[in-house]
Amino acid sequence: MVGRFSATRFSPATKRFFRLSESEPQFLDLGAGETAPARRIAYRSDPAPAGGIGLFWLSGYKSDMASTKATELAGFARANGYGYTRFDYSGHGVSSGKFEDGTIGAWLEEAEAVFHRLTEGRQIIIGSSMGGYIALLLLRRMMAVAPDDAARIAGLVLIAPAWDMTEELMWKQFNFKARRQLEETGVFHQPSEYGEPYAITRALIEEGRSHLMAKKPFDPGRPIVILQGRLDTAVPIGHARALLRLIQGGWAELIEIPDGEHRLSRPQDLSLLFTKIDEVGRR
């Protein structure tokens, strides 16, 4: 269903305080997995009070746990009694590895390891862009292979979720020249309005086909809230609407923000995010 924008409390002074008091990251060593070699994953984790709820943050493609939304969420969590866990995928932020070596499978594997090893109790997973895609894959995977961990997930709050991004938002959108460059050189540098071009590798595209959701609708068994800007050019509004057809059971709520773009990091966007987190936590 489609909801409307609403606001919630949050003190700018509190946000500034927690942004300036960021803790130093810790590191989790992962051995060689199904899709990646051994790597060192940087993370920050604050446990929830006894009986409380934790927030689990998943960043977007080429973003990290020091981004605006990730940092603002840390302040919100501490001010409102939530635990909070976030990390950098390999090749991102201060984790080890080369960005160009990353794949959806590797980053999903890292998200699963961090969730399993570093979180306790009920969790709300919050994913931005590619992080929204990883969140959906993580829930689906744990429902299949780790039901005890899946049972701890109270719900998902997704910001412009780039589900099936390697196929729907990359490969299918590439012109002949871009596809040929990928096939011949193994990498295509896609221009970005947010900075330097993104290095998209053939391995990312090909490995990503092992994780496509389009042909596998599923019932998540818990609420999924989607926040989507109608002016988003990176993840178009139609892509978010199509996700509703994949999520069965009536669990999905799509909130379209008329003047919202991709990042959704304005004060009003963050207020909406925090409101929806509180709502999921109360269910």
Beta strands, then each sheet from edge to edge (+ up, - down):
strand 1: 2-3
strand 2: 26-30
strand 3: 39-46
strand 4: 54-58
strand 5: 83-87
strand 6: 123-128
strand 7: 153-159
strand 8: 187-192
strand 9: 195-201
strand 10: 224-229
strand 11: 252-257
sheet 1: 1+ 11+ 10+ 7+ 6+ 4+ 5+ 3- 2+
sheet 2: 8+ 9-
end
